[in-house]
Amino acid sequence: MALPTSHQIRYWGIAALVFFLAIWFLGDVLLPFIVGGAIAYFLDPVADWLERMGLSRVAATTLISLVALLLVVLMVLAVIPTLVHQLTALINAAPDIAKRLQGFLLERFPDLADSTSTIRQTLAEIGLAIQSRGAELAQGVLSSALGVISIVLFVVVVPVVAFYLLLDWDDMVARIDSMLPLDHAPTIRRLAREIDAVLAGFVRGQVSVCLVLGTYYAVALMLAGLQFGLIVGAIAGAITFIPYVGALVGGALAIGLALFQFWGDWLQIGIIAAIFAVGQFMEGNILTPRLVGKSVGLHPVWLLFALSAFGTVFGFVGMLIAVPVAASIGVLTRFGIEQYRASLLYQGKAGAPVQTASLPVPEAPKPRRSRKTARSDSSA
């Protein structure tokens, strides 16, 4: 006999409360395991494909780990130092950019030369703030990045966790499936398949889109001669998963830097703008439809709210779990709406089956035959 609904709600509520309390109090401890689990989840289809090609699970996991290690080493040696250098140079150049912007506005709008002008005072305050905070901001960004993404975390803990989770992924899924409540196992499996479809469509697809667009923007902007092309491309690609934000921030940053670097060379500025126009065309018409799909089910507003809320409450770990939790809540909400529409609370009397008493239906009387008709039949 199944538990009453009130007891089930209580137990599932306690499980959700324990989950969020663990994230709240043990976020820093759980961070490498969450990152390792995300990497294992992302690479599990690759391991399954290698198994179908004839490799064992151990060989497939080892091959994936060696390729990933090679890519990380190449990034550490070739890409990351350049990114750090360009980021530091961009922040240090911000005061000069602010001064040039102020001079440009004063040249085009002479009324701003009035020292009592509100806009003039605002620009002066912005320039002083950037000058005083430029080096501090650069140091703070680098120190916080090193604090969140520590060497021990990504060189030792995360690869080990990802390796073992990827190696035992299918066994863990089967073990969890065997522990499901028997009364609700089919429903939980159905919801888990829907959540996996949403995550596979969004996380795996969107990460692929970010990597492709980030690489395209960085290489194209550097070839176009933009001074901070690599860091601008990396920023635009990294935040592409946030709807509309990646294109707006990356495009505004690149075109703004191009205006200062190539002022008067409108062809070069047009090339920078065209790079982002082509990138947006590729994202909207090629990459996102093929890699993400149209039936993910995560509305942009819901995704932005989840990222903001979880990032504010749980910090960096909250931002990592925001998308999976948002996808799960979305699937559970659709399931709840489906159950509500099938219930009497929604359908009321109009949807309730009409109960009628089953009465015996009398047989129709057979037609009586006349004597004349009977004699004619017998003579025939």
N, C-alpha and C positions, 0 to 999 in steps of 0.2 A: 504494500500500500504506500503510495507516494506521500511525502510530507505535505502538510498544509501550505498554502501559498504564503501565508504570513511568516512561517518558519523559513521557507526558502528565501524570501526577501531578506530576512534577518541575516541568514548565513552568507548570502552573496554580498550584502552590504558590509558585513564584518570583513570579508575577504578584500573588498575594494578599499575599505578604510586602512587595513593593514598594509596594502600595497602603497597607498599614498603616504602613510606615515614612514614606511621604509625609505621611500624616495626623499622625504623631507629630512630625516635624521641621518640616513646613510648614503646621501647623494654622492659625496666624494669617494666613498669606498666602492659604491656600485658602478661608478663611471667607467672603469676599464672593462667590467663585465658587460655593461650595456653596449659599449662601443664594439667589443669583441663579438657579442651576440648579433649586433647589426651587420657586422662584416660577414659573419657566418651565414646569416639569413640572405644577404645579398649574393654571396657566392655559391649557395647551395644548388641553384639550377646549373651552374657551370660544372660542379662536381657530379651531379646526376647525368649531365650530358657526356662527361668523360667516362662514367661508368657504362653508359650505353655504347660507347665506342670500344669497350673491352677492358678498360682499366679497373682495378679494384678500388675500393673506397680509400684505402690507405695511399695507394699510388696517386689517385686523383687529388687527394688533399695535399700530398707532398708536392706535386707538380704546381698546384695553385699557389701554395705557400712560397715556393722558390721564385715563381714569376712575380708575385707581389713583393717579395723582398728585393728583387732586382729593381723593380719600379721605384720602390721607396728609396733605395740607395741612389738611383739616378736623380730623383727629385732633391734629395738632401745635398748632393754634390753640385747639381747644375741649376736647379730652379729656385729652391728656397733662399739661398744667399742673395740671389738677384732680387727676389721679391722683397726681402727685408731691406736691402739697400735702396730700392726704389721707393718703398713706403717711407723710410726715414727721410730720403731726399724730398719726397712730395710734401711731407709735413713741415720740413725745414724751409721749403720754398713757399709755403702758404703766406707768410707775411709779405714777401715781395709781390706775390700775386694780388694780395689785397691792396697794396699800394698802387700797383698798376691799374687795378680796377678803379680805384679812387681817382687816379689821374685821368683815366679814360672818361669817367663820368663828368669830371670837372671840365674837360675839354669839350664834351658834347653838350653839357648843360651848365653854362656859366653861372646861372643863379645859385648853384651849389657852392660857389666860392664864398658866399656869405657865411661867416663863422657862426652866426646865430641860427643857421638853417638846421632844422631837425635831422634831415637826411645826412648833412655834412657831419654833424656830431655823432650820429649813429655809425657812419662809416669809420670815423676816427676811433671810436670805441672798439669797433670790430677789429681794426688793424692793431690797436694796442693789445687787445686780448689775445690775438693770434701770436703777436710777437712775444708776449710774456708766457704764453702757454705752449708754444710750438715744441720746444725741446722736451718739456715735461710731458706733453701729450704723446710724443714719439716714444719716450722711455716707458710711459705707462702702458701704451698699447703693446709694446714688445714684452714687457714684464708680465702683463696679464695673459698674453698669448702663451708665454713660456710656463706660466703657472697653471693654465688650463691644459695645455698640451705639453706635458713634461716629457723629458727624454725617457725616463724610466717607464712612463705610461705607454708610450708608443713603440719603444724599442724592445721592451721585455714583456710587460704584462699583456697588452692587447694582442700581439701576435700569438702568444701561447694560448690565451683564452679562445681566440678565433680558430686556431688550429684544432683544438680538442672539441670545440662545439661543432665545427664543420665535419670533423671525423665521425662524431656520434649523433649527428643531427637526426637521421632517420630513426635510429633507435630511441632517442629521446621523444620524438613525436609519437612513436608507437607506444612507448611506456605511458606517456600522458594520456593517450587515447584509451588505454586499458583501465585507467583510473577514473574515467568519467562516470557520473551517476547513470545507472542503467536506464532509469526512467526518462532521462533527458539527453542521453547520448546522441540520438539522431539529430535533435534540434541543435545541440552544441556543435556537432560536426558540421552541420549546414552553416551556422553562423561563422564558425572558424574558416570554412572555405570562402565565404563571402569577404571576411576580413582579410584573408590572405590574398584574394583577388584584388582588393583595393590597395593593399600595401605593395603587392607585386607591380600593379599598374602605376602607382604613384612613386613609391620610394625607389624601386629599381629603375623604373623608366625615367623619373625626374633626375636622379643622380647621373644617369647616362646623358641626359640632355644638358645638365650643368657642365659635365666634363667636356662634351663636344663643343658647346658654345664658349666655355671659358678658354679652351685651346684655340678655337677659331678667332675670338676677339683678341687674345694676347698676341698670336702670331700675326694677324692682319694689322693690328695697330702698330706693332713694332716694325713691320715691313713698310707701313705708311710713314714712319719716321716720327711718331708721337713719342715724346720724351719719356713719359711714364706709361707706355703702352702695356707692358707686362702686368703691372699692378692693377691698372684699370681693367684689363681683360679678366684677371683673376677675380676681382671684386664683382664684375658684371656676371661672370659665370657662377660664382659661389652663391649669389643671392637670386639666381634665376628661378629657384624653386618657390620663392615668394611671388605670388601673382602680380605682374605689372611692375613690381618694385625693382627687379633686376634691370629691366630695360630702361626704366626712367632714370635710375641712379647712374647706371653705367653710361647711358647715352649722354646725360647731362654733364657728367664728369669728363668724359672724353671730348665732347664738343666744346665745353668750357676751357679745357686745357689747350685744345687746338686753336681756339680764338686768341689765346695769349701767345702761343708759340708761333702760329702762322698768320698773325694779323696782317691783312692785305692780300695774302695768297688764298683767294677764295676757292681755287681749285683744290688745294690741299685740304682746306676745311671741309669742302664738299665730299672729298674722298673719305674723311673720317666719319661724316654723317652717313655716307652710303654704306660703310662697313656695318654700322648698326642697323641700317634699314635692311640689308641683306640678311643679317643675323636674325632679325625679327621675322622676316619672311620664312627663313629656314625653320625657325622654332614653331611658328604657327601652322605651317603647311606641310612640313616634312617630318621634323624630329618629334614634336609632341604627338601628332596623330599616330605615328608608327611606334614610338617607344612608350608613350604613356597611355594612349587610347582616350576615347571619349566617354567611357562609362565608368570612370573611376569613382564618382560619387562624392568627392570632396569639394564643396563649394569654396571659392576663393575667400569669401568673407568668413566662413567658418574656420578655414585654415589660418587666416590672419589672427582671428580671435584666439585660437588654440595656441599658436606660437607666442602671442603676447601674454596670455594668461599663465601658461605653464612656465615661460621664461621668467616672468615676474615672481611667481611663487616659488619655483624650484630651481631657478638659476639656469646654468648651462645644461645640467642634466634634464631639466624640464623641457628645454628646447629640443633635446634629443628624443624624448619620449612623446613630444606633442603630437607629431604626425601619426604614430601608431595608435595612441589613445584617441585622437580625433577620429581616425578611421573606424576604430572599434565602437566608439559612441555613435557614430553615424550609422553603422550597420545595425546596432541594437535599437536605435531610434526607429529606423525603417521597419525592423521586425515588430517593435511595439505598435507602430501605426498599423501594420498589417493585421496584428491580432485584434487591435481595437476595431478596425473596420469589419472584421468577421464576428464581432461580439454583438450581443443583444443591446448593449449600451449604445452602440452606434446605429444599428439597424432598427431597433425598436420593434413595434408590432408589425411594421411593414416587412421586415426581414424574417420574422418568425414564421415557421411552417404552420399552416392552418390545420388544426386537429379536428377531424370529422369522424363521427361514429360510423362504423362499417355495418351497414344494414344489408340483409340478403336481397338481391335483385330478383324480382319475380320473373319467371319465364313467360314469354309471350304465348298466348293461347294459339293452338294450331287451328287453322281454318277447317270448318266442318264441311264434309263433302255431301252433296245431295244424292238421293237414291238414283235419279236419272243419270247422273254422272258416273255413279258406281256401276250401274247396269251396262252402260256404254263401254266402260273400261273392261268389264268381265267378258263382254261379247267380243271385244277386240283381241 
